[in-house]
Amino acid sequence: MRELRFLGSARWIGFAIFVVALSAVCIQLGIWQFHKLEDRQVRNELVREHLDTAPVPLEDVVPAGSAVEPDQEWTVVEVTGSYDVDHEVTVKFVNRDGRPGVDVLTPLLLEDGTAVLVDRGFTETLRTNARPETLPEPPDGEVQVTGWLRVDSSAGRQATQVFDGQVRAVSSRGMAEHVPYDLRSGYVDLQEQSPASSGLEPEPRPDLGQGPHFFYGLQWWFFAALAIVGYGWFARAERQERRTAAARAARTSPTTDEAGREITPAR
C-alpha cells in the first residue's frame, strides 16, 4: 500500500475526481439514449397500429377547432372536398432518395367551410430555391382523399409562413394567414385519391427502425469504462516508474560497513 501513497497527492485526487465525473456523465448519456430507444419503440408500435387500421373519417379524429395530438399522428383518415389550387404552396428543400424536389401542399375545402391541408406528394426539381413554374394539377370538383394524419411542424414562423408561394415546413398555424378560411389542425399525407391524379409521388411509409440509440448507448458506456480503465492504467504506470526510480537510487547510493566506512557500489 505504501507504493500507492502517491494517489493521495493533489494531482491524483484531481485526476480521480475528473474520471468519476466523466464516467458519471457518460453513464447518464448512455441511459438517456436507451430511454430514447424505448420511446421510439413505443412510438413505432403506435404507428404500426395506426397504419394497419382501416380509414376513419377525419371528423371523427379531429373535429373542427381541435388539435391533432401526437398519439393521433399516422392515423389513416379519409376526407371529401374540393381542392383550392389558388392557395396551393410548395414545401421546398425536400429530398427523396437523394433527389431534390418539393412537396405540393394544397388546401382541401370541406362542406362546413373549413379546409384541411393535403400534402399531395413529391415532384423532383432542380436544386434551386425557386418555386417550380408548373406543378401537376389536382382533379376538378369533389375528391375523396385517403391518407395519413400528421401533426403540425414545430418549426418557427419563418419556416412555416408562406413566402413567394413556398414554405420550409408544414403547419396549419403558419398557413392560416395565407388562406381566407379556417384550417383544420395538422395536415394529411395523401396516399389514395378518387378520382386519381398523376405526376406526384406519395409520401413513403415512415421509418420504423430502432435508429442508432442502442449503439449510441453502448458507446457512451464504453467511454465510461474506458475512463476508469485509463485511470488504473496511468496509476499502474506511475507505480512502476516510481519502483524503477527507487531501485536505481538504491544501486547508486553509497553504503557503509559495520565500522562506518563508506562502501562504493561495484560498477
C-alpha positions in Angstrom: 0.0 0.0 0.0 3.0 2.3 0.6 3.6 2.2 -3.1 0.2 3.7 -3.8 0.6 6.7 -1.4 1.1 8.9 -4.4 -2.7 8.5 -5.2 -3.3 10.8 -2.2 -1.5 13.7 -3.8 -3.4 16.7 -5.1 -2.7 15.9 -8.7 -4.0 12.3 -8.4 -7.0 13.3 -6.4 -7.9 15.9 -9.0 -7.4 13.2 -11.7 -9.7 10.8 -9.8 -12.5 13.4 -9.5 -12.3 14.2 -13.2 -12.5 10.4 -14.0 -15.5 9.9 -11.7 -17.3 13.0 -13.2 -16.6 12.0 -16.8 -17.8 8.4 -16.1 -21.0 9.6 -14.5 -21.7 11.9 -17.4 -21.1 9.1 -19.9 -23.3 6.7 -18.0 -26.1 9.2 -17.9 -25.8 9.9 -21.6 -26.0 6.1 -22.2 -29.1 5.8 -20.1 -30.6 8.8 -22.0 -30.0 7.0 -25.3 -31.7 3.8 -24.0 -34.7 5.9 -22.9 -34.9 7.4 -26.4 -34.8 3.8 -27.8 -37.7 2.8 -25.5 -39.7 5.9 -26.6 -39.0 5.1 -30.2 -40.1 1.5 -29.8 -43.4 2.7 -28.2 -43.9 5.2 -31.0 -43.2 2.6 -33.7 -45.8 0.3 -32.2 -48.4 3.0 -32.1 -47.6 4.0 -35.7 -47.9 0.3 -36.8 -51.3 0.1 -35.1 -52.5 3.3 -36.9 -51.2 2.2 -40.3 -52.9 -1.2 -40.0 -56.2 0.3 -39.1 -59.0 0.9 -41.7 -59.5 4.6 -42.7 -61.8 6.6 -40.4 -63.4 10.0 -41.2 -61.3 13.0 -40.4 -64.1 14.5 -38.4 -64.1 11.5 -36.1 -60.4 12.1 -35.3 -60.0 15.8 -35.4 -63.3 17.8 -35.2 -63.2 21.4 -36.2 -61.5 23.5 -33.6 -59.5 20.7 -32.0 -55.8 20.0 -32.4 -54.1 16.8 -33.6 -52.4 15.1 -30.7 -49.1 13.3 -31.1 -50.6 9.9 -30.4 -53.1 10.5 -33.3 -50.3 11.0 -35.9 -50.2 8.5 -38.7 -53.9 7.6 -38.3 -55.4 6.7 -41.7 -58.2 9.2 -42.4 -60.5 9.9 -45.3 -62.0 13.2 -46.2 -64.1 14.6 -49.0 -63.8 18.1 -50.5 -62.5 20.1 -53.4 -59.0 21.4 -53.9 -58.2 25.2 -53.7 -55.4 25.5 -56.2 -55.3 29.3 -55.9 -53.8 28.9 -52.4 -51.5 26.0 -53.2 -47.9 26.2 -51.9 -44.8 24.1 -52.2 -42.6 22.8 -49.4 -39.1 23.5 -50.6 -35.8 21.7 -49.8 -37.4 18.3 -49.8 -35.1 15.4 -50.5 -36.4 12.0 -51.6 -33.8 9.2 -52.1 -31.1 11.7 -52.9 -33.3 13.6 -55.4 -34.0 17.3 -54.7 -37.6 18.5 -55.1 -40.7 19.9 -53.4 -43.9 18.6 -51.8 -47.1 20.1 -53.2 -49.4 21.4 -50.4 -53.0 22.1 -51.4 -55.9 23.1 -49.2 -59.0 20.8 -49.5 -62.2 22.7 -48.9 -64.8 20.9 -46.8 -68.6 21.2 -46.7 -68.6 23.2 -43.4 -66.5 25.9 -45.0 -63.2 24.9 -43.3 -60.3 23.3 -45.1 -57.6 20.8 -44.4 -54.1 20.9 -45.9 -53.2 18.0 -48.1 -49.7 17.1 -49.0 -50.4 15.7 -52.5 -46.9 14.4 -52.9 -43.4 15.0 -54.1 -42.1 16.1 -57.5 -38.4 16.3 -58.5 -37.0 19.7 -59.4 -33.7 21.3 -60.0 -31.6 22.0 -56.9 -32.8 25.6 -56.6 -34.6 27.9 -54.1 -37.2 28.9 -56.7 -40.8 27.6 -56.8 -41.4 25.4 -59.8 -43.3 27.2 -62.6 -45.6 24.2 -63.3 -47.0 21.6 -61.0 -49.2 18.6 -61.6 -52.9 19.6 -61.4 -55.3 18.0 -58.9 -58.7 16.8 -60.1 -61.5 19.3 -60.5 -64.6 19.1 -58.4 -65.2 16.8 -55.4 -62.5 14.3 -54.5 -62.1 11.7 -51.8 -58.7 11.7 -50.1 -57.3 8.9 -48.0 -54.0 9.5 -46.2 -52.0 9.7 -43.0 -52.9 12.4 -40.5 -49.8 14.4 -39.5 -49.2 16.9 -36.7 -48.2 20.5 -37.4 -44.4 21.1 -37.6 -42.9 22.7 -34.5 -40.6 24.9 -36.7 -40.7 28.6 -36.2 -42.8 31.2 -38.1 -40.1 31.9 -40.7 -40.2 28.2 -41.8 -44.0 27.8 -41.7 -45.2 31.1 -43.1 -45.7 31.4 -46.8 -43.2 33.4 -48.8 -43.2 33.5 -52.5 -45.6 30.6 -52.6 -43.4 28.4 -50.5 -42.8 27.1 -47.0 -40.0 25.1 -45.5 -42.2 23.2 -43.0 -45.9 22.4 -42.9 -48.1 23.9 -40.2 -51.8 24.8 -40.3 -50.9 27.7 -38.0 -48.3 29.1 -40.3 -50.7 28.8 -43.3 -53.6 30.5 -41.5 -52.7 34.0 -42.8 -52.4 32.6 -46.4 -56.0 31.4 -46.8 -59.4 33.2 -46.3 -61.0 30.3 -44.3 -60.3 28.3 -41.2 -57.9 25.5 -41.4 -58.2 22.2 -39.5 -55.2 21.3 -37.3 -52.4 19.3 -38.9 -52.4 18.0 -42.4 -52.9 14.9 -44.5 -50.2 12.9 -46.4 -52.2 11.8 -49.4 -51.9 8.0 -50.2 -55.0 7.4 -52.3 -57.4 9.7 -54.1 -60.6 9.3 -56.1 -60.7 10.4 -58.8 -57.0 9.7 -59.1 -54.4 12.1 -60.5 -50.8 11.5 -61.5 -47.4 13.3 -61.5 -46.7 13.3 -57.8 -45.1 10.6 -55.6 -46.9 10.0 -52.3 -45.1 10.1 -49.0 -43.3 6.8 -48.3 -44.1 4.8 -45.2 -42.4 6.1 -42.1 -39.1 4.6 -40.9 -40.0 2.1 -38.1 -36.4 1.1 -37.4 -34.8 1.4 -33.9 -32.3 4.0 -35.1 -28.8 4.3 -33.6 -29.9 4.8 -30.0 -28.9 1.3 -28.8 -25.3 1.5 -30.2 -25.0 5.1 -29.0 -25.9 4.0 -25.5 -23.3 1.2 -25.6 -20.8 3.7 -26.9 -21.3 6.1 -24.0 -21.0 3.3 -21.5 -17.8 2.1 -23.3 -16.4 5.6 -22.8 -17.3 5.5 -19.1 -15.5 2.1 -18.7 -12.5 3.5 -20.8 -12.1 6.4 -18.4 -12.0 4.1 -15.4 -9.6 1.6 -17.0 -7.4 4.5 -18.2 -7.2 5.8 -14.6 -6.0 2.4 -13.5 -3.5 2.1 -16.4 -1.9 5.5 -15.6 -1.8 4.6 -11.9 0.0 1.3 -12.6 2.4 3.1 -14.9 3.2 5.7 -12.2 3.8 3.0 -9.6 6.1 1.1 -12.0 8.0 4.3 -12.7 8.4 5.0 -9.0 9.6 1.5 -8.4 12.2 1.8 -11.2 13.4 5.2 -9.8 13.7 3.8 -6.3 15.7 0.8 -7.5 18.0 3.0 -9.5 18.6 5.2 -6.5 19.4 2.2 -4.3 22.0 0.9 -6.7 23.8 4.3 -6.9 23.6 5.4 -3.2 26.8 4.9 -1.1 26.5 2.4 1.9 28.7 1.9 5.0 30.1 -1.2 6.7 29.9 -2.1 10.4 32.8 0.2 11.1 31.1 3.1 9.4 33.3 3.1 6.5 31.8 4.1 3.1 31.4 1.3 0.6 31.3 2.2 -3.0 28.9 0.0 -5.1 30.7 -2.1 -7.7 30.2 -0.9 -11.2 
